[in-house]
Amino acid sequence: MGAEALYAATERELVEARGVEQSLVEHYESWNRGWFLKRVAKKRFGELRDAAEEGTARRAELDEQLQLSRLSTQFEMSDGVAKAFEELCRAFSTCSCSQRIWDNVAHRETNRVMERTTASRIVDLKPVKFRLGKCSVIDAPMAVPHLENANGGDIFLFPGFILYHAASTNYALVEFGDFELKVFASRFHEEGSVPSDAEQVGTTWAKANKDGSPDKRFRDNYSIPVMRYATLTLRSSSGLNEEYMLSNVQSASDFEIAFARLRTEVAATG
């Protein structure tokens, strides 16, 4: 069994063992807190105690197995890769301080005439966090860029590969050669609070004509700031397809540049 499959199988067993342990311990404790049953039915009480101890021992054994089955990765990096990865982490740390970071979990094209809008598409944005951290699957000495995912697997960027942690027992490794990270500026109609680290590039209306002017047929029409945000996309030929939006365009662009440098260094050592 491969390392990835072993980790997944052990974690599934551990989840089940934790539930069994909790049930056995709670049953034993309910008898132990009382006075009558544990004295009248001493044999049964002893069996419950033994079962609870066995359940705890099994869970502890699987805990240890899970730790041993983690992917132990030794990163032997060239000086160029090490420096580029350090720069990537610095750029990502700055990027993670953006006042707004959203995961675009769904979007659709608009019908501008029917919906009376100048927006080209409607998006469903969920707030997420970017941070430097460690992944439970990889036994690595350093913290790495961690991108939360609102409706799927979190993403971890390591030197030379990306780990897509889709679920507690499901993850995939994607090599840099099969991975693309892009950042571009986009215009967004902001109907919520406006982040201070973003640039306002215009104004539109809740109901607008094709030329952008307010549709005067709507009495309660109101103006909406048009903001310049960064759209960050992560895609691979193996099916990874994530899109984020950040309020700080410059920091997101710097992150893209740092990733491109790291990718070049990794390719040069391959």
C-alpha positions as CSV (number, residue, x, y, z in Angstrom):
1,M,0.0,0.0,0.0
2,G,1.4,3.4,-0.9
3,A,2.0,6.1,1.6
4,E,-1.0,8.2,0.6
5,A,-3.4,5.2,0.7
6,L,-1.9,4.0,4.1
7,Y,-2.5,7.4,5.6
8,A,-6.0,7.6,4.4
9,A,-6.8,4.0,5.5
10,T,-5.3,4.7,9.0
11,E,-7.2,7.9,9.4
12,R,-10.5,6.2,8.5
13,E,-9.8,3.5,11.1
14,L,-8.9,6.2,13.7
15,V,-12.2,8.1,13.1
16,E,-14.1,4.9,13.8
17,A,-11.9,4.0,16.8
18,R,-12.5,7.3,18.4
19,G,-16.3,6.8,18.2
20,V,-16.0,3.3,19.6
21,E,-13.8,4.6,22.4
22,Q,-16.2,7.4,23.3
23,S,-19.1,5.0,23.5
24,L,-17.3,2.4,25.6
25,V,-15.9,5.0,28.0
26,E,-19.2,6.8,28.4
27,H,-20.9,3.5,29.2
28,Y,-18.3,2.5,31.8
29,E,-18.3,6.0,33.4
30,S,-22.1,5.9,33.7
31,W,-21.8,2.7,35.8
32,N,-18.7,4.0,37.7
33,R,-20.5,7.2,38.8
34,G,-23.3,5.1,40.3
35,W,-23.3,3.0,43.4
36,F,-25.7,0.1,42.9
37,L,-24.8,-1.6,39.6
38,K,-21.0,-1.7,40.0
39,R,-21.5,-3.5,43.3
40,V,-24.3,-5.8,42.4
41,A,-23.1,-6.7,38.9
42,K,-19.4,-6.7,39.6
43,K,-18.5,-9.1,36.7
44,R,-20.4,-6.9,34.2
45,F,-18.8,-3.8,35.6
46,G,-15.3,-5.4,35.1
47,E,-16.1,-6.3,31.5
48,L,-17.2,-2.7,30.9
49,R,-13.9,-1.4,32.4
50,D,-11.8,-3.8,30.3
51,A,-13.7,-2.9,27.1
52,A,-13.2,0.9,27.8
53,E,-9.5,0.3,28.4
54,E,-9.2,-1.7,25.2
55,G,-11.0,0.9,23.2
56,T,-8.6,3.6,24.5
57,A,-5.6,1.4,23.8
58,R,-6.8,0.8,20.2
59,R,-7.4,4.5,19.6
60,A,-3.9,5.3,21.0
61,E,-2.3,2.7,18.7
62,L,-4.0,4.1,15.6
63,D,-2.9,7.6,16.7
64,E,0.6,6.4,16.7
65,Q,0.2,4.6,13.4
66,L,-1.2,7.7,11.8
67,Q,1.8,9.7,12.9
68,L,4.2,7.0,11.5
69,S,2.3,6.9,8.2
70,R,2.5,10.7,7.5
71,L,4.5,11.5,4.4
72,S,8.0,12.3,5.8
73,T,9.6,14.6,3.2
74,Q,13.2,15.7,3.2
75,F,13.5,18.9,1.2
76,E,17.0,18.9,-0.4
77,M,16.9,22.2,-2.1
78,S,19.5,24.1,-4.1
79,D,20.4,27.6,-2.9
80,G,18.3,29.1,-5.7
81,V,15.2,27.1,-4.8
82,A,15.6,27.8,-1.1
83,K,15.9,31.5,-1.7
84,A,13.0,31.6,-4.1
85,F,10.8,29.6,-1.7
86,E,11.7,32.0,1.1
87,E,10.7,35.0,-1.1
88,L,7.5,33.2,-2.0
89,C,6.6,32.8,1.7
90,R,7.3,36.5,2.4
91,A,5.2,37.6,-0.6
92,F,2.4,35.2,0.5
93,S,2.6,36.5,4.1
94,T,2.0,40.1,2.8
95,C,-0.7,38.8,0.5
96,S,-2.5,37.1,3.4
97,C,-2.8,40.5,5.1
98,S,-5.3,41.7,2.4
99,Q,-8.3,43.1,4.2
100,R,-10.6,40.9,2.1
101,I,-9.9,37.4,0.7
102,W,-12.8,35.5,-0.9
103,D,-13.2,32.1,-2.4
104,N,-15.3,32.3,-5.6
105,V,-17.4,29.2,-5.0
106,A,-19.8,29.8,-8.0
107,H,-20.4,32.3,-10.8
108,R,-22.6,32.8,-13.8
109,E,-22.8,35.2,-16.7
110,T,-25.3,38.0,-16.5
111,N,-28.0,39.0,-18.9
112,R,-27.2,42.7,-18.8
113,V,-30.4,43.8,-20.5
114,M,-32.8,41.7,-18.4
115,E,-30.9,42.3,-15.1
116,R,-30.2,46.0,-15.8
117,T,-26.6,45.8,-14.8
118,T,-23.2,46.6,-16.2
119,A,-21.6,43.6,-14.5
120,S,-20.5,40.8,-16.8
121,R,-21.0,38.0,-14.3
122,I,-22.5,37.3,-10.8
123,V,-20.2,35.6,-8.3
124,D,-20.8,33.9,-5.0
125,L,-17.9,34.9,-2.7
126,K,-17.1,33.2,0.7
127,P,-14.5,34.8,3.0
128,V,-11.5,32.6,3.6
129,K,-8.0,33.0,5.1
130,F,-4.5,32.7,3.8
131,R,-1.8,31.8,6.3
132,L,1.6,30.2,6.6
133,G,1.1,26.8,8.3
134,K,1.7,23.1,8.3
135,C,-0.3,20.3,6.7
136,S,-1.2,17.3,8.8
137,V,-0.3,14.9,5.9
138,I,3.3,16.2,5.3
139,D,5.9,15.8,8.0
140,A,7.9,18.9,6.9
141,P,10.1,21.2,9.1
142,M,8.8,24.5,7.7
143,A,5.5,26.4,7.5
144,V,4.2,26.8,3.9
145,P,1.6,28.9,2.2
146,H,-1.9,27.6,3.1
147,L,-4.9,28.7,1.1
148,E,-8.3,27.9,2.6
149,N,-11.0,26.6,0.4
150,A,-14.6,27.4,1.3
151,N,-16.2,24.4,-0.4
152,G,-13.4,21.9,-1.1
153,G,-9.9,21.0,-0.2
154,D,-7.3,23.4,1.2
155,I,-4.2,24.0,-0.8
156,F,-0.6,23.9,0.5
157,L,2.4,25.1,-1.6
158,F,5.6,23.2,-1.0
159,P,8.9,23.6,-2.9
160,G,8.3,21.7,-6.1
161,F,4.7,20.5,-5.6
162,I,1.2,21.5,-4.4
163,L,-0.8,19.4,-1.9
164,Y,-4.6,19.6,-2.4
165,H,-6.1,18.4,0.9
166,A,-9.6,17.6,-0.3
167,A,-10.7,15.8,2.8
168,S,-9.3,14.2,5.9
169,T,-8.8,10.9,4.0
170,N,-8.4,12.3,0.5
171,Y,-5.5,14.4,-0.8
172,A,-3.4,14.7,-4.0
173,L,0.0,16.0,-4.9
174,V,0.4,18.1,-8.0
175,E,3.8,18.8,-9.5
176,F,4.7,22.4,-10.5
177,G,4.9,21.3,-14.1
178,D,1.2,20.5,-14.0
179,F,0.1,23.6,-12.1
180,E,-0.6,27.2,-13.1
181,L,-1.0,30.2,-10.7
182,K,-2.2,33.4,-12.3
183,V,-3.3,36.8,-11.0
184,F,-5.1,39.5,-12.9
185,A,-7.0,42.7,-11.9
186,S,-10.7,42.7,-12.2
187,R,-13.5,45.2,-11.7
188,F,-16.1,44.3,-9.0
189,H,-19.4,46.0,-8.1
190,E,-19.0,46.2,-4.3
191,E,-22.3,46.3,-2.5
192,G,-20.8,45.5,0.9
193,S,-18.2,47.5,2.9
194,V,-15.3,48.8,0.9
195,P,-11.9,47.6,2.1
196,S,-9.3,50.4,2.6
197,D,-6.5,48.6,0.8
198,A,-8.5,48.4,-2.5
199,E,-8.8,51.0,-5.3
200,Q,-12.1,52.4,-6.4
201,V,-12.1,52.8,-10.2
202,G,-15.6,53.9,-10.8
203,T,-19.3,54.0,-9.9
204,T,-22.3,52.1,-11.2
205,W,-25.9,51.8,-10.3
206,A,-28.0,49.0,-8.8
207,K,-30.1,49.3,-12.0
208,A,-28.2,50.6,-14.9
209,N,-28.7,51.2,-18.6
210,K,-26.4,49.7,-21.2
211,D,-24.4,53.0,-21.3
212,G,-23.8,52.8,-17.5
213,S,-26.3,55.6,-16.7
214,P,-28.9,55.0,-13.9
215,D,-32.2,53.5,-15.0
216,K,-34.6,56.2,-13.9
217,R,-37.6,53.7,-13.9
218,F,-36.5,52.5,-10.5
219,R,-37.3,54.9,-7.7
220,D,-34.9,53.5,-5.1
221,N,-32.0,53.1,-7.5
222,Y,-28.6,53.6,-5.7
223,S,-25.0,54.0,-6.6
224,I,-22.4,51.2,-6.2
225,P,-18.6,51.7,-6.1
226,V,-16.7,49.8,-8.7
227,M,-13.5,48.3,-7.1
228,R,-10.3,47.0,-8.5
229,Y,-9.6,43.6,-7.0
230,A,-7.2,40.8,-7.7
231,T,-8.4,37.5,-9.1
232,L,-6.1,34.6,-8.3
233,T,-6.6,31.4,-10.2
234,L,-5.0,28.0,-9.5
235,R,-5.5,25.3,-12.1
236,S,-4.0,21.9,-13.1
237,S,-4.6,19.5,-15.9
238,S,-5.5,16.9,-13.3
239,G,-8.7,18.9,-12.3
240,L,-7.7,21.5,-9.8
241,N,-9.6,24.7,-10.5
242,E,-9.8,27.3,-7.8
243,E,-10.5,31.0,-8.0
244,Y,-9.9,33.6,-5.2
245,M,-10.5,37.3,-5.1
246,L,-8.3,39.7,-2.9
247,S,-8.7,43.4,-2.1
248,N,-4.9,44.1,-2.4
249,V,-4.0,43.8,-6.0
250,Q,-0.3,44.7,-5.6
251,S,0.4,42.1,-2.9
252,A,-1.4,39.4,-5.0
253,S,0.7,40.4,-8.1
254,D,3.9,40.2,-6.0
255,F,2.9,36.7,-4.9
256,E,2.4,35.6,-8.5
257,I,5.8,36.9,-9.5
258,A,7.4,35.1,-6.5
259,F,5.7,31.9,-7.5
260,A,6.9,32.2,-11.1
261,R,10.5,32.7,-9.8
262,L,10.2,29.6,-7.7
263,R,8.8,27.6,-10.5
264,T,11.7,28.6,-12.7
265,E,14.3,27.6,-10.1
266,V,12.6,24.2,-9.5
267,A,12.5,23.6,-13.3
268,A,16.2,24.5,-13.6
269,T,17.1,21.8,-10.9
270,G,15.0,19.1,-12.5
